[in-house]
């Protein structure tokens, strides 16, 4: 890395609309909460969705049984995201790429488990 020029290994979502199309129930859960207390103009990408899921679930008005059912999947997503961020920080793009695939798969699994009532949170 140069004195002025910095090199970064990072991950970002190119098209945020794809996130909404892929995981509409999870997006409804997260963004309905963040629209109330999140920063204005925040990004709505894959990492943001995964990163805010634990708090969105915790602070939602969902029945306790629904929260309990979703919690293992939310914890899995959060753990994969943490591992991916660590791989990026360690300059390990191959591992980060593999973890990005795992993260998306975990989000797809969680979306399948999520009840349709989440769509009403918008």
C-alpha positions as CSV (number, residue, x, y, z in Angstrom):
1,X,0.0,0.0,0.0
2,X,1.3,3.4,-0.9
3,X,1.7,6.4,1.3
4,X,-1.2,8.1,-0.5
5,X,-2.9,5.3,-2.5
6,X,-4.8,2.7,-0.5
7,X,-5.7,-0.8,-1.6
8,X,-8.8,-2.4,-0.1
9,X,-10.5,-5.7,-0.4
10,X,-14.2,-5.2,0.1
11,X,-17.6,-6.4,-0.7
12,X,-20.6,-4.4,-1.7
13,X,-24.0,-4.8,-3.4
14,X,-24.1,-3.6,-7.0
15,X,-27.9,-3.5,-7.3
16,X,-29.9,-3.0,-4.1
17,X,-33.1,-3.9,-5.9
18,X,-31.9,-7.4,-6.3
19,X,-31.7,-7.7,-2.5
20,X,-35.4,-6.8,-2.2
21,X,-36.3,-9.3,-5.0
22,X,-34.3,-12.1,-3.5
23,X,-35.3,-11.7,0.2
24,X,-38.6,-9.7,0.4
25,X,-39.7,-11.0,3.8
26,X,-36.3,-10.4,5.4
27,X,-36.1,-6.9,3.8
28,X,-39.6,-6.1,5.2
29,X,-38.4,-7.1,8.7
30,X,-35.2,-5.1,8.6
31,X,-36.2,-2.0,6.7
32,X,-39.5,-1.6,8.5
33,X,-37.5,-1.4,11.7
34,X,-34.7,0.8,10.3
35,X,-37.0,3.2,8.7
36,X,-38.0,4.2,12.2
37,X,-34.5,4.3,13.9
38,X,-31.9,3.8,11.2
39,X,-29.7,6.5,9.5
40,X,-31.2,8.4,6.6
41,X,-30.0,7.4,3.2
42,X,-28.6,4.1,4.4
43,X,-27.5,1.5,2.0
44,X,-29.7,-1.5,1.6
45,X,-27.4,-4.2,0.3
46,X,-26.7,-7.8,1.3
47,X,-24.2,-7.0,4.1
48,X,-26.5,-4.3,5.6
49,X,-29.5,-6.7,5.5
50,X,-27.5,-9.4,7.2
51,X,-25.9,-7.0,9.7
52,X,-29.2,-5.5,10.9
53,X,-31.2,-8.8,11.0
54,X,-30.3,-9.6,14.7
55,X,-31.5,-6.2,16.0
56,X,-34.5,-6.1,13.7
57,X,-35.7,-9.5,14.9
58,X,-35.0,-8.5,18.6
59,X,-37.0,-5.2,18.3
60,X,-39.8,-6.4,16.1
61,X,-43.4,-6.9,17.3
62,X,-43.4,-10.5,16.0
63,X,-44.9,-13.2,18.3
64,X,-42.2,-14.8,20.5
65,X,-42.7,-18.2,18.8
66,X,-41.9,-16.6,15.4
67,X,-38.8,-14.9,16.8
68,X,-37.6,-18.2,18.4
69,X,-38.1,-20.0,15.1
70,X,-36.1,-17.4,13.1
71,X,-33.3,-16.9,15.7
72,X,-31.1,-19.9,14.7
73,X,-31.1,-18.8,11.0
74,X,-30.4,-15.1,12.0
75,X,-27.5,-16.2,14.2
76,X,-26.1,-18.3,11.3
77,X,-26.3,-15.3,8.9
78,X,-24.7,-13.0,11.5
79,X,-21.8,-15.5,12.1
80,X,-21.1,-15.9,8.3
81,X,-21.2,-12.2,7.9
82,X,-18.6,-11.8,10.7
83,X,-16.4,-14.4,9.2
84,X,-16.6,-12.8,5.7
85,X,-15.7,-9.4,7.1
86,X,-12.8,-11.0,8.9
87,X,-11.6,-12.6,5.7
88,X,-11.8,-9.3,3.9
89,X,-9.9,-7.6,6.7
90,X,-7.3,-10.4,6.5
91,X,-7.0,-9.8,2.7
92,X,-8.2,-13.3,1.9
93,X,-10.5,-12.7,-1.1
94,X,-10.9,-16.4,-1.9
95,X,-12.3,-17.1,1.6
96,X,-14.4,-14.0,1.5
97,X,-15.8,-15.0,-1.8
98,X,-16.7,-18.5,-0.5
99,X,-18.3,-16.9,2.5
100,X,-20.3,-14.5,0.4
101,X,-21.8,-17.5,-1.3
102,X,-22.5,-19.1,2.1
103,X,-24.1,-15.8,3.3
104,X,-26.4,-15.6,0.4
105,X,-27.4,-19.3,0.8
106,X,-28.1,-18.7,4.5
107,X,-30.3,-15.7,3.6
108,X,-32.2,-17.8,1.1
109,X,-32.8,-20.5,3.7
110,X,-34.0,-18.0,6.2
111,X,-36.3,-16.4,3.7
112,X,-37.9,-19.8,3.1
113,X,-38.5,-20.2,6.9
114,X,-39.8,-16.7,7.4
115,X,-43.6,-16.3,7.7
116,X,-45.5,-14.4,5.1
117,X,-46.7,-12.1,7.8
118,X,-43.4,-10.3,7.6
119,X,-44.5,-8.8,4.3
120,X,-47.1,-6.9,6.2
121,X,-44.5,-5.0,8.1
122,X,-43.6,-2.7,5.3
